[in-house]
Amino acid sequence: MKLIKGIFVIAVLSVLTFSCDQAKKETATDAANEAVEAVETAADATAETVEEGAEAVEQAVDSVAADAEKAVDSAKVMADGAVKKCEGKCAKDGKSCDGSCKA
């Protein structure tokens, strides 16, 4: 009877040890999988943020280029207006009748 009880105790302990070992392995595998998923999610989020930042920079560059082009066009119009204002009005000394034109 003691021998049967001893064998039964050894069998139960073996089963418990084996099942606990399997649970630890599954837990470690699950943790590793979750870590990989977290890294993939972080990488995707970083890629999206970089793309959004690139788009924002591109829009800013386009906006600055458009503003610079408007400023250049405005300066050309002002320069053309100043030349037209002085044409035909300048006297021989290089000044216009109202004194606004210098040669």
C-alpha positions, 0 to 999 in steps of 0.5 A: 500500500505504501508503495502504491501511495509512493508511486501515486505521489511521484506520478502526481508530482511529475504531472504537476511539474510538467504542466507548470513547466509548460505554462512557463514556456507558454507564458514566455512565448506569449510575452515574446510575441507581445513584445514583437507586436509592440515593437511592430506597432511602434515602428508603424507609428514612427513611420506614420509620424515621419510621413506626416512630418515630411508632408508638413515640411513640404507644405511649409516649403511650398508656402514659403516658395509661393510667398517669395514668388509673390514678393518678387512679383510685387517688387517687379511691379513696383519697379516697373511702376517707378520706371513708368512714373519717371519716363518722359517727365525727367528734365535735362538735369535728371530730375522730374518736374516734381523732384521724384525722378533721378537719373 
